[in-house]
């Protein structure tokens, strides 16, 4: 029997297989989706006033929770391309958002 050997990962693939990259993308992409939502929904108001309005309507946390759905796609992309360390970072970012949501819900 031959011992199982690990495949060598190309250098280009290694640069995208880092915990920091996954964490950065996992934390940034929901805010990008929120910005896209703002551009579609806001009628001549600033981004800050849009966020304040969503906060007063108690919809900001709900909207941000929905924006984290993009992390599922990024997570699956990293899994499919065998970038497991980056996928771990995306999962960590999603858990950070989940803790924020749970903390917010407990405070209300």
Secondary structure as the mmCIF struct_conf table of DSSP 4:
data_model
#
loop_
_struct_conf.conf_type_id
_struct_conf.id
_struct_conf.beg_label_comp_id
_struct_conf.beg_label_asym_id
_struct_conf.beg_label_seq_id
_struct_conf.end_label_comp_id
_struct_conf.end_label_asym_id
_struct_conf.end_label_seq_id
HELX_LH_PP_P HELX_LH_PP_P1 UNK A 2 UNK A 4
HELX_LH_PP_P HELX_LH_PP_P2 UNK A 6 UNK A 10
HELX_RH_AL_P HELX_RH_AL_P1 UNK A 11 UNK A 15
TURN_TY1_P TURN_TY1_P1 UNK A 16 UNK A 16
HELX_RH_AL_P HELX_RH_AL_P2 UNK A 19 UNK A 41
BEND BEND1 UNK A 43 UNK A 44
HELX_RH_AL_P HELX_RH_AL_P3 UNK A 47 UNK A 56
TURN_TY1_P TURN_TY1_P2 UNK A 57 UNK A 58
HELX_RH_AL_P HELX_RH_AL_P4 UNK A 60 UNK A 67
TURN_TY1_P TURN_TY1_P3 UNK A 68 UNK A 69
HELX_RH_AL_P HELX_RH_AL_P5 UNK A 70 UNK A 80
TURN_TY1_P TURN_TY1_P4 UNK A 81 UNK A 82
HELX_RH_AL_P HELX_RH_AL_P6 UNK A 84 UNK A 107
#
